[in-house]
């Protein structure tokens, strides 16, 4: 218990000792009420500090401070963002990979695990959203550009359903635009990136 908590309980006990004339049950209820308020305040503060609401769902990625298999799959998927024309750096893929890898030892502090839990969920949700709808709204580039937008996409619900079914990789594939052209563009992107990386002629001055 913290020093503040000890001091609060001490003051409460002193107050009950000074008021012996009151029935014992009243003193007991007074102490219990004070302790309950203190514990409730401490729990609320903990929730605010960790960025999660009181009574949040169980962790998605870690079990007893060790990453589940799907956490490793998730960081691997973030590393493939380039195949969708996205940048892994936008999702902190390298930092999350290092964090999850270190957590396999079971030596990470609970606060670190909590931060990894939130960061990985946020990164995967953002990745799913960008795969589904794109990273940049074309109207920000051309204000008069009109494009039919797909149905609203709930990345958080998609993520939870995918984890529950063990289908995270499939969820990313299903989030992508369901048009043949998208798959062809991915293939072309990989092809030309391979040419750029392997052909010395691309790096010679004209």
C-alpha positions in Angstrom: 0.0 0.0 0.0 1.3 3.5 -0.7 2.3 6.0 2.0 -0.8 8.0 1.3 -2.9 4.9 1.9 -1.1 4.0 5.1 -1.6 7.6 6.4 -5.3 7.5 5.4 -5.9 4.2 7.2 -3.9 5.4 10.3 -6.1 8.6 10.6 -9.2 6.5 10.2 -8.1 4.1 12.9 -7.2 7.0 15.2 -10.7 8.5 14.7 -12.4 5.3 15.5 -10.3 4.8 18.7 -11.2 8.3 19.9 -14.9 7.6 19.4 -15.3 4.5 21.6 -18.8 5.6 22.7 -20.1 4.7 19.2 -21.3 1.2 18.6 -18.5 -1.0 17.2 -20.5 -1.8 14.0 -20.5 1.9 13.1 -16.8 2.1 13.5 -16.3 -0.9 11.4 -18.5 0.4 8.7 -16.6 3.7 8.8 -13.3 2.0 8.3 -14.6 -0.2 5.6 -16.1 2.7 3.7 -12.8 4.6 3.9 -10.8 1.7 2.6 -13.3 1.1 -0.2 -13.1 4.7 -1.3 -9.3 4.6 -1.2 -9.1 1.3 -3.2 -11.7 2.6 -5.8 -9.7 5.9 -6.2 -6.5 3.9 -6.6 -8.0 1.6 -9.2 -9.4 4.6 -11.2 -6.0 6.3 -11.1 -4.3 3.1 -12.3 -6.8 2.9 -15.2 -6.1 6.4 -16.2 -2.4 6.0 -16.0 -2.4 2.9 -18.2 -4.8 4.5 -20.6 -7.5 1.8 -20.2 -10.9 2.0 -18.7 -11.7 0.2 -15.5 -13.1 -3.2 -16.2 -11.5 -3.5 -19.6 -11.4 -6.7 -21.5 -8.7 -9.3 -21.0 -5.5 -8.8 -22.9 -5.5 -9.8 -26.5 -1.9 -10.4 -27.1 -0.2 -11.5 -23.9 -0.8 -14.2 -21.3 1.1 -14.0 -18.0 3.4 -11.3 -19.5 4.4 -13.6 -22.4 3.2 -13.0 -26.0 0.7 -15.3 -27.5 1.3 -16.8 -30.9 -1.0 -14.3 -32.5 1.1 -11.4 -31.2 4.1 -12.8 -33.2 1.8 -13.2 -36.2 0.7 -9.6 -35.8 4.1 -8.0 -35.8 5.0 -10.2 -38.8 2.0 -8.8 -40.7 2.9 -5.3 -39.9 6.3 -6.0 -41.5 4.5 -6.9 -44.7 2.8 -3.5 -45.0 5.0 -2.6 -48.0 3.3 -5.3 -50.1 0.1 -3.3 -49.8 1.9 -0.1 -50.8 2.1 1.0 -47.1 5.1 1.7 -44.9 5.9 -0.6 -41.9 7.4 2.5 -40.2 3.9 4.0 -40.0 2.9 1.2 -37.7 6.1 1.0 -35.6 6.6 -2.5 -36.9 10.3 -2.7 -36.0 9.8 -1.4 -32.5 6.8 -3.6 -31.8 8.7 -6.7 -33.2 11.6 -6.0 -30.8 9.2 -5.4 -27.8 7.3 -8.6 -28.5 10.5 -10.6 -29.0 11.9 -9.4 -25.7 8.7 -10.3 -24.0 9.1 -13.9 -24.9 11.6 -14.1 -22.1 8.9 -13.2 -19.6 11.2 -10.6 -18.0 9.3 -7.5 -19.1 7.7 -5.3 -16.5 3.9 -5.3 -16.3 3.8 -1.6 -17.3 5.8 -2.4 -20.4 3.5 -5.3 -21.3 0.5 -3.0 -20.9 2.0 -0.5 -23.3 2.9 -3.2 -25.8 -0.7 -4.5 -25.6 -2.2 -1.1 -26.4 0.4 -0.2 -29.0 0.0 -3.5 -30.9 -3.8 -3.3 -30.9 -3.7 0.3 -32.2 -1.1 -0.5 -34.9 -3.0 -3.5 -36.2 -6.3 -1.6 -36.2 -4.7 1.2 -38.1 -3.1 -1.2 -40.5 -6.4 -3.0 -41.2 -8.1 0.4 -41.8 -5.4 1.5 -44.2 -5.5 -1.8 -46.1 -9.3 -1.5 -46.3 -9.8 2.2 -47.1 -6.3 3.6 -47.9 -4.0 5.7 -45.8 -4.7 9.0 -47.4 -8.1 10.5 -48.2 -7.8 11.5 -51.9 -10.0 14.5 -51.2 -7.0 15.9 -49.2 -5.0 15.9 -52.5 -7.7 16.9 -54.9 -10.6 18.7 -53.2 -12.9 18.1 -56.2 -12.1 14.4 -56.4 -15.2 12.2 -56.0 -14.8 8.5 -55.3 -17.3 6.0 -54.0 -16.3 5.0 -50.5 -16.8 1.5 -49.3 -19.1 0.6 -46.4 -17.9 1.7 -42.9 -15.2 -0.5 -41.6 -14.9 -1.3 -37.9 -11.3 -2.2 -37.4 -11.6 -3.0 -33.7 -14.5 -5.4 -34.2 -12.7 -7.0 -37.1 -9.6 -7.5 -35.0 -11.4 -9.1 -32.1 -13.3 -11.4 -34.3 -10.1 -12.4 -36.1 -8.3 -13.2 -32.9 -11.2 -15.2 -31.5 -11.2 -17.3 -34.6 -7.5 -17.5 -35.1 -7.8 -15.8 -38.5 -5.7 -12.7 -38.2 -3.8 -13.2 -41.5 -7.0 -14.0 -43.3 -8.6 -10.8 -41.8 -6.0 -8.7 -43.4 -6.6 -10.3 -46.8 -10.3 -9.9 -46.4 -9.9 -6.2 -45.5 -8.3 -5.5 -48.8 -10.4 -4.1 -51.7 -12.2 -7.0 -53.3 -11.4 -6.1 -56.9 -9.1 -8.0 -59.3 -7.1 -4.9 -60.0 -5.9 -4.6 -56.4 -4.2 -8.0 -56.5 -2.7 -7.2 -59.9 -1.3 -3.9 -58.6 0.3 -5.7 -55.6 2.0 -8.1 -58.0 3.2 -5.3 -60.2 4.5 -3.3 -57.2 6.5 -6.4 -56.0 7.8 -6.9 -59.5 9.1 -3.4 -60.0 10.5 -3.2 -56.5 12.4 -6.4 -57.3 13.8 -4.9 -60.5 14.8 -1.7 -58.6 16.7 -3.7 -56.0 18.5 -6.2 -58.3 19.2 -4.4 -61.5 22.5 -2.4 -61.5 21.3 -0.5 -64.5 18.7 1.4 -62.5 21.4 3.0 -60.4 23.6 4.1 -63.3 23.6 7.7 -64.3 22.0 8.4 -67.7 
